[in-house]
Amino acid sequence: MKRRFCSRPYEHVHLDPNGNVRICSWMDVGIGNLLEADLNTVWTGEKAGEIRKSIEDNSFRYCRAMSCPYLENASLPELEEEEFKAAAVMSPVPVSFNVACDFTCNHSCPSCRDRMFVGDETYKHNLDTILSKIEPYMGKIKNISACGNGDVFASQRMLQFLERLTPEDPACKISIETNGALFDEAHWNRIRHLGNYDFSVAVTPNSFEKTTFKYLNGGHDTYEKVMGNLKFIRSLKEQGYVKKFEISMVLQDRNFWELPDFVEKCIRLYDADMITVKPLYHWFGLSEEMFWFKDVLNPRHPYHKEYLEMMKSPVLDDPRVFFWGGKNLHPSAAHPAYRYKEYLEIVNRISVMDDFQERTKLYFEKKGVSELYLYGDMELTSFVCERLKGTALVRGIVARDICNQKICGNNVIRLKDFDMNEPAWVMVLNYKYFDLVQRDFRFNSFAGTLISLKDFLGELGQETFAGGDDEMTVLHEEKGKA
């Protein structure tokens, strides 16, 4: 029987700005942190082993199916048993790196961030620590890409790192991603030696229309610089320094209509080897509301029909055009305001239930629960915390990303700092993402119990929600009860 295979867990690491190490960019779970341990310890650790098991059992349970280009395009190789066993062998040390550990950038694209990023002294110190810990491995690498979370030319530390980069293997694949504004001759001269390797460049202009270009990069007036530098990179390709020239666009409401013309110009003006069309994903600092307005791949978006018509353009069938998301649509989703309607229903139902605390106290007693944590730094947290008083002790609030230091007098604990060995009860308030939260806790070998707010209310016999727009499912203790 054939199994799908991904080589990344056996040779590759992705580095985040906070020191977190992931097997690849398209996994949410980390395998360790370079601010706390050395790379060898992280690479050979238990968490990395769990990732490899998920490839070997073909569950891919830690992978993001939406955003991984191999899963989106169903392009992973399928290997026979003996081939799989031969391929699934861990390299003693990582030989492939995505050095995405610096947010520093000279643009502030709304699809990525809401302001220019400036790192403080602690940030700079941590970045120095991360880079110093991977530098001893750079001589033996086979593949390295930078930067992904920022711009390599906007960061002096990343630029200095590339200046020192001299892998032993002349066939080493080296790729950099940049918005192009600073890829001029002066900056190129600092990393010219990389042209002796299998060197590729990816530039992310997102638009060739001047007003759209400026809007999508956060209002920075760099259009003329980028257009000129694209020609400069083409000249480097013609001289043999750049082996592969890629130009990409993040498809969204403001630029989707110009994709056919964008592709044609990439080929005619810049001789691009690849034009990558990336869907907009919900990450970085993008709010749910902003994501909804930008995501034309959502069948409920007002521009979705126009998007489908645009996709019929024959130029998009050119083999140089790569659709990162495999032309897949995103889940049909109503505007996030519907979520608040659900929240209001929860608040109303709990508020008018005179015996809520009595029922809840009895429920916890039956379960043997005297104290618990709430998961989710969100709109409902304060309300639920207050209503649980007198039923069980809320020991703290757990959240993956912290907006508040305290809620109702309880400390907010980062997920990475939560004691997973404690056999605690955790009620997940952002129940729509319960599966993802459950995966994060399971990956960290959580010894306790997770329950979603939805299931908790269901077990109390109150309203729970089906997870779609304004549709609700009402569960009652007695069938037919009005």
Sequence and secondary structure as in RCSB ss.txt:
>XXXX:A:sequence
MKRRFCSRPYEHVHLDPNGNVRICSWMDVGIGNLLEADLNTVWTGEKAGEIRKSIEDNSFRYCRAMSCPYLENAS
LPELEEEEFKAAAVMSPVPVSFNVACDFTCNHSCPSCRDRMFVGDETYKHNLDTILSKIEPYMGKIKNISACGNG
DVFASQRMLQFLERLTPEDPACKISIETNGALFDEAHWNRIRHLGNYDFSVAVTPNSFEKTTFKYLNGGHDTYEK
VMGNLKFIRSLKEQGYVKKFEISMVLQDRNFWELPDFVEKCIRLYDADMITVKPLYHWFGLSEEMFWFKDVLNPR
HPYHKEYLEMMKSPVLDDPRVFFWGGKNLHPSAAHPAYRYKEYLEIVNRISVMDDFQERTKLYFEKKGVSELYLY
GDMELTSFVCERLKGTALVRGIVARDICNQKICGNNVIRLKDFDMNEPAWVMVLNYKYFDLVQRDFRFNSFAGTL
ISLKDFLGELGQETFAGGDDEMTVLHEEKGKA
>XXXX:A:secstr
  EE  SHHHHEEEE TTSEEESSTTBS  SEETTTS HHHHHTSHHHHHHHHHHHTT  TTB TTT HHHHTT 
  EE HHHHHHH    SS  EEEE      S   TTT SS     HHHHHHHHHHHHHHGGGGGG SEEEE SSS
 TTT HHHHHHHHH   S TT EEEEEE STT SHHHHHHSGGGGGSEEEEEE    SSHHHHHHHTTS   HHH
HHHHHHHHHHHHHTTS SEEEEEEEE TTTGGGHHHHHHHHHHHH  SEEEEEE  S TT  HHHHHHH TTSTT
STTHHHHHHHTT GGGGSTTEEETTTT        THHHHHHHHHHHHHHHH TTHHHHHHHHHHHHT SEEEEE
  STTHHHHHHHTTTTSEEEEEEESS S SEETTEEEEEGGGS TTS  EEEES GGGHHHHHHHHHHTT  SEE
EEHHHHHHHHT EEE SSTT EEE  SSTT  
